[in-house]
Amino acid sequence: MNRSPLAPARFPDLPAVAGVDVRTARAGYKAWDRDDLTLALFRPGTSVAGVTTRSACPSPEVEWCRKALVLGTARALVVNAGNSNAFTGQRGREAVEAIAARVAGAIEALPSDVFVASTGVIGVPLPIDKAEAGIDAALATSGADWQAAAAAIATTDTFEKGASRRLSMGGHDVTLVGIAKGSGMIAPDMATMLAFVFTDAAVLPDALQAMLSRANAGSFSAITVDGDTSTSDTLLAFATGAAGNPTIESLDDNGAEPFAAALADLCRELALLVVRDGEGASKLIEVQVTGAVSDGSAHRVALSIANSPLVKTAIAGEDANWGRVVMAVGKAGEPAERDLLAIRFGATQVAREGSAVAGYDEAPVAAHLKGQEIEIGVDLGMGSGRATVWTCDLTHGYISINADYRS
């Protein structure tokens, strides 16, 4: 597949994270000539936090992570690409157990300290022999760089996704690095298909969980590509404590606020990279909703707009059809009053108080829609609730990719 026109010019230079050893290998889950297994090993004492899909049909990997997250510690992460292992019954659960046992035995850890995630085709059991051979190959290699790790977790992605942040905490330099994958089946009620954050900060599990959940709300839970929530959505954060900063035990501790801000900013960058790689995407769309009765209501209205095929195809065709935005607001099932509604594209107000603005000139809107980054603003005029959601346009490319996804 061609690289997304919305992709960054290059993969960023990401620093090493103390206490994290990343490796990749080819397990051969599909007939491709590339690594498709990423293994990350963590020093003892590493904290972990996570958010997983709200799908009622989660994968065995998601169920495994949910149980392991309760314990709050991690020694390893295994990510498989090409096979999601979802909807595979007992065989799928056995595959996850085998993966965790294989890694745990090699590093002298508990299986519950090994986190597992998979992405790809649904309904095909993950072959245990390939998984174990891939793990053995990864264990036998030397450390991989972050770009290789990001590439190995990809499926229909057209570019690798990574980002980093650095800050000082208590006189110690702290590093955060994140990688993500996702291009389609993106309407996360929590996270993108797969995203992983690694930091050398010392943060206890409960505090890390609180910060990650908050970061997720304004990032991975605020994006959509096609309105479909994956069975495998997993966002995990690992904190090794190797930086030596004073341990963050709660959100009230010194250093908690700047670290939480860095984590939130990192997650938002990764989430937007996922949207920029939306299957067939040619435009990044930011939907801002204000004036709602609550933030939650604003979020639901924004998602209604962002998920509308009619809105998305209009943007793809560079058509300033603001009536489709009105439609999406009206169908959201949230409090809205036609004669209070205001709509803009970019900086241009197109409708106010239930009708087009006087003297409306479509030319600046048409010019805005020719760009790669589009902004839609909606004010409901009913309260102080607000939300921002990011999506992409809907083109023929999305159909082409998904019509032959399994082949």
Secondary structure by P-SEA (a helix, b strand, c coil): cccccccccccccccccccbbbbbbbccccccccccbbbbbbccbbbbbbcccccccccaaaaaaaaaaaaccccbbbbbcccccccccaaaaaaaaaaaaaaaaaaccccccbbbbbbccccccccaaaaaaaaaaaaacccccaaaaaaaaccccccccccbbbbbcccbbbbbbbbbcccccccccccccbbbbbbcccccaaaaaaaaaaaaaacccccccccccccbbbbbbbbcccccccccccccccaaaaaaaaaaaaaaaaaaaaaaacccccbbbbbbbcccccaaaaaaaaaaaaacaaaaaaaaaccccaaaaaaaaaacccccccccbbbbcccccccccccccccccaaaaaaaaaccbbbbbbbcccccccbbbbbbbbcaaaaaaaacccc
